[in-house]
Amino acid sequence: MSSIRLIIGLGNPGREYETTRHNAGYWWVDELARLQNLSFRNEAKFHGLMARGQLHGHEVFLLKPQTFMNLSGRAVGALAQFYKITPAEILVVHDELDLPPGAARLKLGGGHGGHNGLKDIIAHLGTRDFWRLRLGIGHPGERAEVVNFVLNDPRREERELIDVAMQRALDVAHLFIEGKTEAAMLKLHSA
């Protein structure tokens, strides 16, 4: 089982998007970086903000693409290629419409479910076989409402549930970074 070398938090750059549901991936990697005392700096060649450090005995890169969601793959592809990181060593953290707020799920591979960030990463990596940490944000109920929904802030009670789920995922981060993904999934999914 390979350890995770690159963790990407998906979101949109800019103050107006900071607290929107679509930025749940950013929230999670920001919190991981804070807990590990890592700081992000702008890396133009990787089209994003990057932090790197030793996490649980492994060198790990954290990346927040600054390309806007639909072009996230450019940043991921550039960094993965430069550091020769394989898809199996990549974890993408993203908001998930198909899970309710308060749910967090770890999985390997799968489709993009209409998520434009995932769609672009799959296109750039040429495979779907990378890890995803899916942070539930719920669904507006109407397909036509999705764009508006993800680009708005969660209600306070939803944000509290999302924060709890993010914390549970942070509690098992050491397991998936070490490549103990089965153990991480067991703990995360049984909560």
Buried (B, 14 or more C-beta within 10 A) or exposed (E): EEBBBBBBBBBBBEEEBBEBBBBBBBBBBBBBBEEBEBEBEEBEEBBBBBBBBEBBEBEBBBBBBBBBBEBBBBBBBBBBEEBEBBBBBBBBBBBBBBBBBBBBBBEBEEEBEEBBBBBBBBEBBEEBBBBBBBBBBBBBEEEEEBEEBBBBEBEEEBBEBBBBBBEBBBEBBBBBBBBBBEEBBEBBBEE
